[in-house]
Every structure is written in structure tokens, then in C-alpha cells.
Amino acid sequence: MSYLPVLILVVIAIALGGAIQILSHVLGPKFPNPMKNSPFECGMPPLGDARHRFSVRFYLVAILFLLFDVEAVFFFPFAVTFREYLGINMFMVLEMAVFVGILLVGYFYVLRKGALEWD
């Protein structure tokens, strides 16, 4: 019974979303032409074949960026806790030191493998 307001909110949201979609389809203007139905690519006509291969380095750099970016997110709670409670215990400092150590080992491994070099 305590989730009844949430259920009502979900039902209203689904009904409103469906009503907006249906009404825009029924009442919206319809002027079809070939130019509107053609694919849009940044305002420029497409050049060449769209199925050319990309270097694996693009994907590798993207994955490494996500990996180190997500790991950097874990610094935020530590910084907030460190700032809020200056009497932080030594266990938290050692845990963060281990985390930074693992992060640095991964970073130096990536550097040694040459994953960030574009030559």
C-alpha cells in the first residue's frame, strides 16, 4: 500500500507519454517528400562507402578512457569524506593508496604496451 503513489505516478507517466506520441502522430503535419525521407548526415552529402574499417586504436583508446574515467569517479566519495571528516582513519587512507596503486599499475602497463601511441 505504501507504493500506491509510485504506481499512480508510473501509470500517469506512461499514459501521458503514450498520449503525446499518439496525438503528435494524428494531429501533426504530414508533408512527405523524398528530401525529408533521405538520411541526414551532418548536413553534408555522404562521401564514399560507409563501411570502411577503423583502426582498433580508436576503440582501445575509448575503452581506456572509460576505464580510467570510471575509476576516477571513485575518488569523489573519498574526497567528500576526507573533507567532511578530517579525522579520517588510517584504514581509509590505506584503502585509497591500494586503489591508486592498482590504478597506476594499470596505467603503466598500458603505457608499456604502447596502447596510447599513435605512430
ChimeraX attribute file (.defattr): number of C-alpha atoms within 10 A of each C-alpha:
attribute: neighborCount
match mode: 1-to-1
recipient: residues
	/A:1	5
	/A:2	6
	/A:3	8
	/A:4	9
	/A:5	10
	/A:6	10
	/A:7	12
	/A:8	11
	/A:9	12
	/A:10	12
	/A:11	12
	/A:12	12
	/A:13	12
	/A:14	12
	/A:15	12
	/A:16	12
	/A:17	11
	/A:18	12
	/A:19	12
	/A:20	12
	/A:21	11
	/A:22	12
	/A:23	10
	/A:24	11
	/A:25	11
	/A:26	10
	/A:27	8
	/A:28	9
	/A:29	8
	/A:30	8
	/A:31	6
	/A:32	8
	/A:33	8
	/A:34	6
	/A:35	8
	/A:36	9
	/A:37	8
	/A:38	8
	/A:39	10
	/A:40	11
	/A:41	8
	/A:42	7
	/A:43	7
	/A:44	7
	/A:45	9
	/A:46	11
	/A:47	6
	/A:48	7
	/A:49	6
	/A:50	7
	/A:51	6
	/A:52	6
	/A:53	6
	/A:54	8
	/A:55	7
	/A:56	8
	/A:57	13
	/A:58	11
	/A:59	11
	/A:60	13
	/A:61	14
	/A:62	10
	/A:63	12
	/A:64	16
	/A:65	12
	/A:66	12
	/A:67	12
	/A:68	13
	/A:69	11
	/A:70	11
	/A:71	14
	/A:72	12
	/A:73	10
	/A:74	12
	/A:75	13
	/A:76	11
	/A:77	10
	/A:78	15
	/A:79	11
	/A:80	10
	/A:81	13
	/A:82	15
	/A:83	11
	/A:84	10
	/A:85	10
	/A:86	8
	/A:87	9
	/A:88	13
	/A:89	10
	/A:90	9
	/A:91	9
	/A:92	13
	/A:93	13
	/A:94	11
	/A:95	11
	/A:96	15
	/A:97	12
	/A:98	12
	/A:99	15
	/A:100	15
	/A:101	12
	/A:102	11
	/A:103	16
	/A:104	12
	/A:105	12
	/A:106	14
	/A:107	13
	/A:108	11
	/A:109	12
	/A:110	14
	/A:111	12
	/A:112	10
	/A:113	9
	/A:114	11
	/A:115	13
	/A:116	14
	/A:117	10
	/A:118	7
	/A:119	4
